[in-house]
């Protein structure tokens, strides 16, 4: 068992009550700031339901809409045959996650470093990282995929291209995906805020050089007017897309071609990166928002109980429930590509 003791601590301060966790976690989260969100339900069930009404003529195979106008043509003096509305339901089971720090009674009594505050902040950052990876690991498993070159991951040795982005855009538009117009608002309370309509492209910071070299790329500093970045990690835009890059979205190391072609690699083969392009309501998750979204706790070493009868250990931590699920495979597309080795 790992714990912080006098052997690796030179100072200690009193435990602080863990607060402002969400504000510390937010800068780490990118994909967790978008998608369809539902707050944690209290005293109900561990299953979250996301539901949407399907459009008339919906084709579940392609995600498109096929309508025969003559089927809806009205005849004079005749009441048309009613149709029924259809829904698509997607469920997900809530899972519990947590970060736990442990200290010793001697550390609490004989050191001056602000360890509890450091524990609070790193726990919050850890929660943000865990949440981000939960969402990322779910959405990168989508069924719609475009390759920067070739037709398999094993053949990748080309950086992101405008052509691959346009193919991803065509995939979303063919499935009648709508641009993203809202995101999770900043702060600790549950809610959303409006943004200018666009598809969002999430990727790794290693790809920034390649994005900036694409035709039509516009840096955020050149937006002007009412256009504002949708996220602090947004680097710019390409027609129809906002590009958000974060180092959290790791590549598949050495999963690409053995022919390096000037691309980044780890051991021998090219590293393969995923850029996920999303439309509105492509995926759903329970956000780290609201009073009941997480449970921070502080148990000082002085608090004696059956597990700590001699007051030897104290704890700082946080627990939270969340889940993520892909809602519509046709509203997202994964672009697999390499990045240029600089």
C-alpha positions, 0 to 999 in steps of 0.5 A: 500500500502506498502512503505519504510518510515522514520518510518522503515528507519534509513538511505538512500543513493542516488538511484543507477541505477539498473544494473547487475540484471541478475548477482544477479538473476543467483545464485538462478536459476537452472531449468531456466538455462536449457531447450530450450530458445528463446529471447524476440521478439521485435515489433512482437507478444506476442506468442512464437513458439517452433518447432521441426522436427519429426523423421521418424516413430514418434509415438505421443502416446508413443514418440517412433519411429516405422519404417518398413524397407520394406516400404523404400526398393528401387526397381531397376529402380523405383523412390521411392514415396516421403514422407513429413516432419512433425513438432511439434509446441508448442506455449506459451503466454508471460506474464509480471511480475515485482517487485516494491519498494516504498520509501518516500521523507523524507527517500531520504533526511534524511537517509544514509543507502544504501537503493537503492542498497539493493532494486536493489539487492533484486529486482534482487533476486526476479526476479530470484526467480519468474523466477525459480518458473515459470519454476518449476511450469510448468515442475513439471506438466508433465504427466510422473511420477514415485513413490518411492513406491506405485502408488499414491502420497498419499502413498509416504513414501520412499526416492529417490531410485536408482530404481526410477531413473532408471525407469525415465531413461527408460522413457526418453530413450523409448521416444528417449530423448537425454542427455542435452549438452547445458545450458544457459551461465553465464552473461547478454548476450543471448547464451548457452554453452556446457556441457558434455552429461547427463540427469539432475535431479533437486530436493530439498536440503532436499534430499541431504542425500538420494542421497549421500547414493545411490549406484554409487553416485559420489561427484563433487570433485571426478569428475576429468579429463574434467568433471565439474559441470553443475551448482554451486548447483550440488552435484554430479552424478549417472550414466547417471545423474547430480544431481542439488539440490536447496531449491527453489523446495518446496515439497507438504507438508503432501501430502504423507502417514500417516505412516511416516517411518522416513521421513520428515513431516509438520503436520501429513503426509509425505511431498512429494518431486518432482525430475524432470529428463530432457533430451535435449529440454524437456521444453522451456522458454524465459530467463532473458538474453539480452538487452531487457530481462527486464526493470529496473527503478528508479523514485526518489522522486524529480521527480514530475508528475501528480501521484506525484505532491508534490514529496512525493514518489520514486520507484525502480523496474524492469519489465520483460516478460517471459513464459515457456512451456513443449515441450515434455512430453516424454523428462522429468519424475517426481519422487515423493518421501519422504526425510529422517528426520535427 
